[in-house]
Amino acid sequence: MLSLIQRVTRASVTVEGQVVGTIGPGLLALVAVEPGDTGAQIQRMAERLLGYRVFADDAGRMNRSLADTGGGLLLVSQFTLAADTRSGMRPSFTTAAPPDEAERGFNQLVEACRQAHRGGVETGRFGAHMVISLVNDGPVTFLLRP
């Protein structure tokens, strides 16, 4: 499982002209499920998303987490994040989980985050063509693995 997180002042996901998920200050996480991701890895990713310290403390240092700030979390499935791009001029998606497995893993992550985070968890729509709007704060962007 991979999550590309971006600290944002706001972010939203639109599907077919309708906003399906929106947050104010918090994290946008683009999530790719890989073949064989386990429940333990999914739970660990939820802990990292909520606990990774990317928000400034009173001294301006990145010492606060999403759990500390109570900000929003916008989770968006993105299988292309798991692409193998090491050779050629076209990505290979053999390193991404098949759609059924990916959807199950993504939904497990959403549920784990919703149970643990008081700041609210929004999502895109799995498998849909999504338009993502965001204002990256910093910019601050990290690639997380469980």
Backbone as CSV, one residue per row, in Angstrom:
resi,resn,N_x,N_y,N_z,CA_x,CA_y,CA_z,C_x,C_y,C_z
1,MET,0.852,-1.177,0.000,0.000,0.000,0.000,0.891,1.231,0.000
2,LEU,0.498,2.171,-0.803,1.194,3.444,-0.905,0.199,4.572,-0.683
3,SER,0.651,5.621,-0.033,-0.168,6.827,0.116,0.703,8.032,-0.152
4,LEU,0.315,8.811,-1.123,0.969,10.086,-1.387,0.135,11.133,-0.668
5,ILE,0.719,11.715,0.385,-0.044,12.679,1.181,0.413,14.092,0.861
6,GLN,-0.542,14.993,0.877,-0.269,16.402,0.667,-0.992,17.194,1.749
7,ARG,-0.244,18.057,2.411,-0.857,18.958,3.389,-1.583,20.029,2.591
8,VAL,-2.854,20.235,2.901,-3.670,21.160,2.113,-4.394,22.151,3.012
9,THR,-4.727,23.312,2.430,-5.619,24.236,3.118,-7.060,23.902,2.777
10,ARG,-7.247,23.252,1.599,-8.558,22.718,1.217,-8.364,21.777,0.037
11,ALA,-9.292,20.839,-0.106,-9.257,19.897,-1.225,-10.653,19.343,-1.445
12,SER,-10.929,18.970,-2.700,-12.229,18.380,-3.019,-12.093,17.423,-4.193
13,VAL,-13.062,16.533,-4.296,-13.143,15.574,-5.396,-14.508,15.721,-6.048
14,THR,-14.489,15.823,-7.374,-15.717,15.950,-8.145,-15.836,14.767,-9.094
15,VAL,-17.034,14.191,-9.165,-17.342,13.108,-10.093,-18.582,13.516,-10.872
16,GLU,-18.470,13.514,-12.189,-19.579,13.878,-13.073,-20.220,15.205,-12.664
17,GLY,-19.379,16.183,-12.357,-19.873,17.519,-12.026,-20.377,17.699,-10.607
18,GLN,-20.374,16.641,-9.792,-20.855,16.716,-8.417,-19.699,16.530,-7.434
19,VAL,-19.602,17.413,-6.449,-18.591,17.254,-5.410,-19.002,16.078,-4.530
20,VAL,-18.104,15.089,-4.411,-18.405,13.904,-3.606,-17.621,13.873,-2.303
21,GLY,-16.587,14.704,-2.189,-15.797,14.785,-0.970,-15.076,16.113,-0.912
22,THR,-15.076,16.725,0.263,-14.389,18.011,0.418,-13.904,18.166,1.848
23,ILE,-12.731,18.807,2.010,-12.191,19.101,3.333,-11.608,20.507,3.342
24,GLY,-11.481,21.038,4.529,-10.733,22.267,4.741,-9.292,21.887,5.046
25,PRO,-8.638,22.574,5.985,-7.256,22.238,6.296,-7.104,20.786,6.739
26,GLY,-6.084,20.124,6.195,-5.847,18.733,6.544,-4.939,18.052,5.549
27,LEU,-5.244,16.785,5.265,-4.438,15.989,4.349,-5.283,15.416,3.218
28,LEU,-4.747,15.493,2.015,-5.249,14.747,0.871,-4.330,13.553,0.724
29,ALA,-4.880,12.355,0.672,-4.081,11.146,0.509,-4.537,10.400,-0.741
30,LEU,-3.629,10.279,-1.705,-3.856,9.455,-2.883,-3.343,8.071,-2.533
31,VAL,-4.208,7.057,-2.635,-3.907,5.740,-2.079,-3.919,4.670,-3.165
32,ALA,-2.854,3.855,-3.181,-2.779,2.705,-4.082,-2.661,1.437,-3.254
33,VAL,-3.495,0.470,-3.553,-3.433,-0.832,-2.909,-2.608,-1.742,-3.803
34,GLU,-1.676,-2.468,-3.180,-0.819,-3.387,-3.921,-1.246,-4.821,-3.643
35,PRO,-0.935,-5.749,-4.550,-1.340,-7.141,-4.349,-0.829,-7.685,-3.024
36,GLY,-1.715,-8.344,-2.293,-1.328,-8.983,-1.044,-1.271,-8.080,0.166
37,ASP,-1.690,-6.816,0.046,-1.719,-5.960,1.227,-2.587,-6.622,2.296
38,THR,-2.077,-6.677,3.506,-2.770,-7.355,4.596,-3.550,-6.373,5.461
39,GLY,-4.415,-6.916,6.289,-5.145,-6.087,7.232,-4.215,-5.323,8.150
40,ALA,-3.113,-5.961,8.558,-2.142,-5.296,9.429,-1.484,-4.122,8.707
41,GLN,-1.178,-4.279,7.423,-0.574,-3.185,6.656,-1.570,-2.035,6.481
42,ILE,-2.822,-2.380,6.259,-3.852,-1.355,6.096,-4.040,-0.589,7.399
43,GLN,-4.068,-1.298,8.523,-4.193,-0.647,9.823,-2.988,0.249,10.094
44,ARG,-1.800,-0.226,9.749,-0.584,0.571,9.936,-0.637,1.841,9.087
45,MET,-1.163,1.732,7.854,-1.265,2.913,7.007,-2.229,3.917,7.633
46,ALA,-3.342,3.448,8.175,-4.283,4.351,8.847,-3.580,5.078,9.996
47,GLU,-2.802,4.351,10.779,-2.067,4.967,11.892,-1.078,6.006,11.383
48,ARG,-0.407,5.712,10.283,0.573,6.656,9.738,-0.120,7.893,9.185
49,LEU,-1.238,7.707,8.483,-1.963,8.858,7.942,-2.402,9.808,9.052
50,LEU,-2.882,9.254,10.140,-3.393,10.075,11.232,-2.287,10.578,12.159
51,GLY,-1.171,9.882,12.208,-0.125,10.218,13.157,1.122,10.865,12.582
52,TYR,1.249,10.907,11.255,2.460,11.465,10.644,2.513,12.966,10.906
53,ARG,3.629,13.431,11.419,3.748,14.828,11.874,4.171,15.745,10.717
54,VAL,3.191,16.415,10.126,3.450,17.312,8.998,2.891,18.711,9.212
55,PHE,2.307,18.962,10.385,1.729,20.265,10.690,2.606,20.988,11.705
56,ALA,2.670,22.292,11.576,3.558,23.100,12.408,3.066,23.197,13.850
57,ASP,4.034,23.168,14.762,3.746,23.458,16.161,3.928,24.961,16.386
58,ASP,3.900,25.395,17.621,4.019,26.828,17.921,5.369,27.409,17.505
59,ALA,6.389,26.556,17.387,7.717,27.005,16.976,7.904,26.927,15.453
60,GLY,6.862,26.499,14.741,6.949,26.414,13.289,7.550,25.128,12.764
61,ARG,7.779,24.155,13.628,8.349,22.866,13.222,7.251,21.855,12.971
62,MET,7.498,20.933,12.061,6.512,19.890,11.756,6.500,18.853,12.883
63,ASN,5.739,19.141,13.919,5.649,18.271,15.088,4.218,17.869,15.425
64,ARG,3.263,18.284,14.606,1.866,17.957,14.895,1.296,17.087,13.786
65,SER,0.453,16.176,14.178,-0.176,15.239,13.237,-1.616,15.657,12.949
66,LEU,-2.226,14.953,12.029,-3.637,15.180,11.739,-4.484,14.896,12.979
67,ALA,-4.100,13.873,13.726,-4.815,13.569,14.969,-4.703,14.726,15.952
68,ASP,-3.555,15.379,15.981,-3.358,16.522,16.883,-4.180,17.731,16.463
69,THR,-4.236,17.989,15.162,-4.898,19.211,14.673,-6.397,19.038,14.502
70,GLY,-6.856,17.799,14.330,-8.273,17.558,14.084,-8.712,17.948,12.681
71,GLY,-7.749,18.122,11.772,-8.068,18.494,10.394,-8.750,17.387,9.624
72,GLY,-9.173,17.715,8.412,-9.862,16.750,7.566,-8.898,15.814,6.852
73,LEU,-9.407,14.659,6.466,-8.658,13.685,5.683,-9.492,13.335,4.461
74,LEU,-8.934,13.545,3.284,-9.599,13.199,2.028,-8.827,12.055,1.404
75,LEU,-9.433,10.866,1.377,-8.820,9.662,0.818,-9.336,9.444,-0.598
76,VAL,-8.405,9.277,-1.544,-8.762,9.086,-2.953,-7.999,7.883,-3.475
77,SER,-8.716,6.892,-3.983,-8.052,5.729,-4.569,-7.382,6.142,-5.875
78,GLN,-6.123,5.685,-6.041,-5.390,6.024,-7.259,-4.438,4.886,-7.606
79,PHE,-4.922,3.935,-8.402,-4.110,2.766,-8.736,-2.855,3.140,-9.512
80,THR,-2.862,4.254,-10.243,-1.696,4.629,-11.034,-0.479,4.931,-10.165
81,LEU,-0.688,5.216,-8.897,0.414,5.465,-7.979,1.295,4.223,-7.829
82,ALA,0.711,3.046,-7.991,1.450,1.792,-7.842,2.103,1.335,-9.145
83,ALA,2.040,2.127,-10.191,2.583,1.733,-11.493,4.089,1.490,-11.425
84,ASP,4.538,0.534,-12.229,5.963,0.295,-12.420,6.401,1.148,-13.610
85,THR,7.237,2.129,-13.342,7.669,3.068,-14.379,9.170,2.966,-14.650
86,ARG,9.777,1.860,-14.230,11.234,1.744,-14.321,11.764,1.569,-15.741
87,SER,10.943,1.123,-16.654,11.466,0.933,-18.007,10.414,1.320,-19.034
88,GLY,10.888,1.583,-20.238,9.985,1.916,-21.322,9.351,3.279,-21.166
89,MET,8.388,3.525,-22.030,7.706,4.822,-22.056,6.222,4.703,-21.733
90,ARG,5.832,3.556,-21.199,4.448,3.340,-20.804,4.435,2.610,-19.468
91,PRO,3.607,3.043,-18.520,3.598,2.383,-17.209,2.991,0.993,-17.274
92,SER,3.461,0.145,-16.369,2.881,-1.186,-16.189,2.116,-1.172,-14.874
93,PHE,0.952,-1.786,-14.857,0.143,-1.772,-13.647,0.090,-3.133,-12.963
94,THR,1.048,-4.011,-13.272,1.101,-5.322,-12.633,1.410,-5.211,-11.145
95,THR,1.917,-4.078,-10.707,2.235,-3.876,-9.288,1.063,-3.282,-8.502
96,ALA,-0.049,-3.041,-9.166,-1.267,-2.564,-8.497,-2.201,-3.758,-8.273
97,ALA,-2.931,-3.731,-7.186,-3.880,-4.809,-6.898,-5.009,-4.801,-7.929
98,PRO,-5.553,-5.980,-8.248,-6.723,-6.024,-9.132,-7.877,-5.231,-8.511
99,PRO,-8.795,-4.733,-9.336,-9.854,-3.841,-8.837,-10.625,-4.353,-7.619
100,ASP,-11.043,-5.611,-7.597,-11.822,-6.106,-6.455,-11.002,-6.076,-5.162
101,GLU,-9.762,-6.523,-5.252,-8.876,-6.521,-4.085,-8.567,-5.084,-3.645
102,ALA,-8.323,-4.226,-4.615,-8.005,-2.823,-4.316,-9.181,-2.135,-3.632
103,GLU,-10.390,-2.378,-4.120,-11.559,-1.747,-3.513,-11.759,-2.212,-2.082
104,ARG,-11.583,-3.515,-1.843,-11.703,-4.034,-0.470,-10.670,-3.382,0.442
105,GLY,-9.411,-3.323,-0.009,-8.350,-2.721,0.803,-8.579,-1.248,1.053
106,PHE,-8.995,-0.532,0.018,-9.261,0.895,0.167,-10.404,1.123,1.158
107,ASN,-11.479,0.347,1.037,-12.619,0.497,1.961,-12.223,0.173,3.398
108,GLN,-11.341,-0.806,3.582,-10.849,-1.119,4.930,-10.068,0.063,5.500
109,LEU,-9.269,0.707,4.659,-8.510,1.871,5.111,-9.449,3.007,5.500
110,VAL,-10.450,3.255,4.677,-11.427,4.310,4.973,-12.098,4.038,6.320
111,GLU,-12.523,2.811,6.530,-13.207,2.459,7.775,-12.284,2.622,8.978
112,ALA,-11.042,2.170,8.849,-10.086,2.301,9.957,-9.848,3.773,10.289
113,CYS,-9.732,4.607,9.285,-9.516,6.042,9.519,-10.752,6.683,10.134
114,ARG,-11.922,6.318,9.653,-13.156,6.899,10.203,-13.352,6.519,11.662
115,GLN,-12.988,5.306,12.030,-13.138,4.883,13.423,-12.179,5.613,14.347
116,ALA,-11.013,5.999,13.816,-9.977,6.562,14.671,-9.870,8.087,14.623
117,HIS,-10.493,8.732,13.621,-10.250,10.166,13.445,-11.497,11.002,13.674
118,ARG,-11.418,11.901,14.628,-12.546,12.766,14.971,-12.709,13.927,14.000
119,GLY,-11.682,14.205,13.190,-11.713,15.369,12.312,-12.496,15.179,11.030
120,GLY,-12.969,14.009,10.764,-13.748,13.740,9.573,-12.914,13.163,8.450
121,VAL,-13.493,12.180,7.771,-12.834,11.506,6.655,-13.771,11.523,5.459
122,GLU,-13.313,12.078,4.366,-14.066,12.135,3.116,-13.352,11.256,2.091
123,THR,-14.072,10.901,1.024,-13.470,10.069,-0.021,-13.916,10.547,-1.397
124,GLY,-13.191,10.025,-2.372,-13.635,10.144,-3.747,-14.597,8.992,-4.016
125,ARG,-14.680,8.552,-5.256,-15.527,7.411,-5.621,-14.646,6.387,-6.317
126,PHE,-14.519,5.215,-5.725,-13.636,4.181,-6.246,-13.981,3.849,-7.699
127,GLY,-12.977,3.813,-8.548,-13.142,3.416,-9.941,-13.698,4.482,-10.868
128,ALA,-14.079,5.624,-10.326,-14.667,6.687,-11.147,-13.573,7.599,-11.695
129,HIS,-13.905,8.314,-12.753,-13.036,9.397,-13.222,-13.278,10.567,-12.274
130,MET,-12.230,10.965,-11.566,-12.367,11.999,-10.546,-11.550,13.223,-10.927
131,VAL,-12.068,14.379,-10.592,-11.337,15.631,-10.742,-11.037,16.110,-9.325
132,ILE,-9.749,16.262,-9.031,-9.319,16.640,-7.692,-8.816,18.073,-7.719
133,SER,-9.344,18.880,-6.818,-8.886,20.254,-6.655,-8.256,20.364,-5.282
134,LEU,-7.106,21.037,-5.210,-6.452,21.188,-3.922,-5.617,22.443,-3.894
135,VAL,-5.420,22.920,-2.687,-4.458,23.990,-2.441,-3.428,23.380,-1.506
136,ASN,-2.248,23.081,-2.071,-1.171,22.448,-1.324,-0.560,23.484,-0.389
137,ASP,-0.442,23.142,0.870,0.062,24.051,1.891,1.533,23.769,2.137
138,GLY,2.395,24.599,1.639,3.827,24.452,1.884,4.687,24.733,0.673
139,PRO,4.729,23.901,-0.322,4.070,22.596,-0.439,4.722,21.550,0.467
140,VAL,3.885,20.678,0.986,4.339,19.563,1.814,3.729,18.296,1.241
141,THR,4.582,17.396,0.725,4.139,16.164,0.086,5.078,15.037,0.490
142,PHE,4.506,13.900,0.915,5.308,12.741,1.304,4.683,11.465,0.740
143,LEU,5.540,10.486,0.428,5.084,9.167,0.022,5.238,8.245,1.217
144,LEU,4.102,7.705,1.672,4.116,6.807,2.841,3.926,5.359,2.415
145,ARG,4.634,4.501,3.085,4.444,3.052,2.988,4.159,2.568,4.414
146,PRO,3.387,1.472,4.550,3.044,1.030,5.912,4.213,0.616,6.765
